[in-house]
Amino acid sequence: MSNSNIIEQKQQLVQEIASKLKDSQSTLLVDYRGLDVAEVTELRKQLREAGVEFKVYKNSMARRAADSVELGELSETLIGPTAIAFSNDDVIAPAKILNNFAKDHEELTIKGGVIEGEIASIEQIKELASLPNYEGMVSMLLSVLQAPVRNFAYATKAIAEQKEEQGA
């Protein structure tokens, strides 16, 4: 293979990573050293089921991609074995899955990430992981919306029972 082909492939890879960094709602970087094949396979399965892409790239390519989309601060976390989780739809899913997996597998370390285009600290990522997912938030919202109606129904029933007692 000629040098120009290799350079072109590298440029395409950098563009691919850059577009994933730009398009994803959240991107998390993890150090997976120490996980065995079965553990990595289980982690990949959990992430895939949540619609999260999990890939390992050469750090030099990822650094160039981060620089090209003005996320150069990521360069300091792109040291050593790094896997990247990209989520285009759900901001919370990768943080929740990776954080929970890290609790059971000390070898997995969250190094940093990008949430909705902004560099996120490890504390912000852990805070995000503690939030309920979309379904949980919808159910919380529905219960809040139902509460006034439910309370009104209870009050109406109580008044009707009181009037019945007075009438009897």
Protein Blocks (a to p, Z undefined) as FASTA:
>chain_A
ZZklmmmmmmmmmmmmmmmmmmpmbdcdddfehiafklmmmmmmmmmmnopacddddfkl
mmmmmmmnopammmmmmgcjddddddfkbmmlmmmmmmmmmmmmmkbccfbdceehiacd
fklmmmmmmpccfklmmmmmmmmmmmmmmmmmmmmmmmmmmmmmmmZZ
